[in-house]
Amino acid sequence: AQPFEYILFGGLLHMKFASHVKSVLLELIDDISANPANYVVNPCKDFIRNRKLTLSTTIKLILSLSNKSTQDEMLDFFEHDIETPSLSALIQQREKISETLFPTLLSQFNNSFRPTKFYKGYRLLACDGSDINIFHNPNDSSTYYKNPGTEKGFNELHIDALYDLCNRTYLDINIDGRHNQNEQRAMVNFISKH
C-alpha cells in the first residue's frame, strides 16, 4: 500500500483515513485469497470449489465477529439472506485455514502503515496477557481446566499481545492454551521477532 496523507479534522483523524485503513485490509485479504496455498491446511483441495463461504468471505466473517451468537453474526453478515450458510459450514471452512493466515495478515497490515509517533525517538511497546473463555470441550487438555471441588470445568486460551503505545496498533499476538501460557516466553519471542 502507498503511504497515506493523514488528514486531521478537529483533532481527530478524518473519515477518509478510516476508509483507507479498511481498503488496505480488504486488499490484503483479497491478495491472500487469490494465492491461498500458504494459508490453507490442504492446498490441493481447500477453498477450490465455488461456495458461498470462500476464503475471502470466511476471513472477513471471522474478523467481523463480535459478542452475538455466531449464527446471529452470520445472519447479520449475510444481511439475513435466506441462503445464509450454516454454522456447520463456517466451522468446516474455518478448519481449512492454516494457523499462519491471521498472523501473516496482521504483519502485512502493520507493514502497510509506517509508525508516525515515537517516544524520545523510540517506539514504545507494551506486552500483556489476557485470558478468554472458549467453547466447552473437556477433551482438549491444553485449554480445559477444572477448579477443585467443582463439577464442571471450562476451556480457556491465554492471549499475549505486543502493542505500540504511541501509534495505538497491535504488532504481534501469541495464543496458548491455559496450561501452556508463559507471558515471559511470549515477550522473549516478541523481542526476537521484532
C-alpha positions in Angstrom: 0.0 0.0 0.0 1.1 3.5 -0.7 1.9 5.9 2.2 -1.3 7.9 3.1 -1.5 11.5 4.0 -3.1 11.8 7.4 -5.9 14.4 7.5 -6.6 16.0 10.8 -10.0 17.5 11.5 -10.8 19.0 14.9 -8.0 16.8 16.4 -9.5 13.6 15.0 -8.4 11.6 12.0 -10.8 12.3 9.1 -13.1 9.5 8.0 -11.1 9.3 4.8 -8.3 7.7 6.8 -10.7 5.1 8.2 -11.8 4.3 4.7 -8.2 4.0 3.6 -7.4 1.6 6.5 -10.4 -0.6 5.6 -9.5 -0.7 1.9 -5.9 -1.7 2.8 -7.2 -4.6 4.9 -9.6 -5.7 2.2 -6.9 -5.6 -0.4 -4.6 -7.7 1.7 -7.4 -10.3 2.3 -8.0 -10.4 -1.5 -4.3 -10.9 -2.1 -4.2 -13.8 0.4 -7.3 -15.3 -1.1 -6.0 -15.1 -4.6 -2.9 -17.2 -3.6 -4.2 -19.4 -0.8 -1.6 -22.2 -1.0 0.4 -20.9 2.0 -2.7 -20.2 4.1 -4.8 -23.3 4.0 -4.3 -26.8 5.5 -4.5 -28.7 2.3 -3.7 -26.6 -0.8 -4.8 -29.3 -3.2 -8.4 -29.3 -2.1 -9.2 -26.5 0.4 -11.2 -23.5 -1.0 -11.0 -24.7 -4.6 -14.7 -25.3 -5.1 -17.1 -22.3 -5.6 -19.0 -21.9 -2.4 -20.7 -19.0 -0.6 -18.0 -19.2 2.1 -15.0 -18.5 0.0 -11.6 -18.0 1.7 -12.0 -14.2 1.4 -15.6 -14.3 2.8 -14.6 -16.6 5.6 -11.7 -14.3 6.7 -13.9 -11.2 6.6 -16.7 -13.0 8.6 -14.2 -14.2 11.3 -12.8 -10.7 11.6 -16.3 -9.2 11.9 -17.4 -11.5 14.8 -18.3 -9.7 18.0 -20.4 -10.6 21.0 -23.5 -12.1 19.5 -24.1 -15.8 18.9 -22.2 -16.9 15.8 -25.4 -17.8 14.0 -26.7 -14.2 14.6 -23.4 -12.8 13.4 -23.7 -14.8 10.2 -27.2 -13.7 9.6 -26.1 -10.0 10.0 -23.0 -10.6 7.8 -25.1 -12.1 5.0 -27.9 -9.5 5.6 -30.4 -12.2 6.6 -30.2 -13.8 3.2 -32.4 -17.0 3.0 -29.2 -18.8 1.7 -27.0 -17.8 4.7 -24.5 -20.6 5.2 -25.0 -22.8 8.3 -22.8 -22.6 11.4 -21.5 -26.1 10.5 -20.4 -24.7 7.1 -18.4 -21.9 8.8 -16.8 -24.4 11.2 -15.8 -26.6 8.3 -14.4 -23.7 6.3 -12.6 -22.3 9.4 -10.9 -25.7 9.9 -9.3 -25.4 6.4 -7.5 -22.2 7.3 -3.8 -22.6 8.4 -2.7 -21.1 11.7 -0.3 -18.9 9.7 -3.0 -16.9 8.0 -4.1 -14.4 10.6 -0.5 -13.7 12.0 0.6 -13.1 8.4 -2.4 -10.8 7.7 -1.6 -8.8 10.9 2.0 -8.5 9.9 1.2 -7.4 6.3 -1.4 -5.0 7.6 1.1 -3.4 10.0 3.7 -3.2 7.4 1.3 -1.1 5.3 1.5 1.7 7.8 4.7 3.3 9.0 4.8 4.3 12.7 4.5 8.1 12.9 4.8 8.7 16.6 7.8 7.9 18.9 8.7 8.4 22.5 12.1 10.2 22.7 12.9 8.7 19.3 11.9 5.2 20.2 8.9 3.0 19.6 7.3 2.4 23.0 6.0 -1.2 23.1 4.0 -3.0 25.8 3.3 -6.6 26.2 0.4 -8.0 28.3 -1.6 -11.2 28.5 -5.3 -11.9 28.9 -7.5 -15.0 29.3 -10.5 -15.7 27.2 -13.1 -18.5 27.7 -13.8 -20.6 24.6 -16.4 -23.4 23.9 -16.6 -26.2 26.4 -14.5 -29.2 25.5 -13.2 -31.5 28.3 -11.2 -33.5 25.8 -8.9 -30.5 24.9 -6.2 -31.0 27.6 -4.3 -27.8 26.6 -7.2 -25.5 27.4 -9.5 -27.4 29.8 -9.4 -26.5 33.4 -11.5 -27.7 36.3 -11.4 -25.9 39.7 -11.0 -28.3 42.6 -14.4 -29.2 44.2 -16.4 -28.2 41.1 -18.4 -30.4 38.8 -18.0 -28.7 35.5 -14.8 -27.2 34.2 -14.1 -24.7 31.4 -11.8 -24.1 28.5 -9.6 -21.1 28.3 -7.0 -19.6 26.0 -4.3 -17.2 27.0 -3.5 -14.3 24.6 -0.3 -12.3 24.8 -0.2 -9.1 22.7 2.5 -6.7 21.7 1.2 -3.2 21.4 2.7 0.1 20.1 1.5 2.6 22.7 2.2 5.8 20.7 0.7 4.6 17.4 -2.1 2.6 19.0 -1.5 -0.5 17.0 -1.1 -4.2 17.8 2.2 -5.5 16.4 2.0 -9.2 17.3 0.0 -11.8 19.2 0.6 -15.1 20.8 -2.1 -17.6 21.7 -1.6 -20.5 24.0 -3.8 -23.0 25.8 -4.3 -22.3 29.5 -1.8 -24.9 30.6 0.9 -23.7 28.2 0.7 -20.0 28.9 4.0 -18.2 29.7 4.0 -14.4 29.4 7.8 -14.1 29.8 8.4 -16.6 27.0 5.9 -14.7 24.8 7.8 -11.4 25.4 11.1 -13.0 24.6 9.7 -14.4 21.4 8.2 -10.9 20.5 11.6 -9.3 21.1 13.4 -11.9 19.0 10.9 -11.4 16.1 10.9 -7.6 16.2 
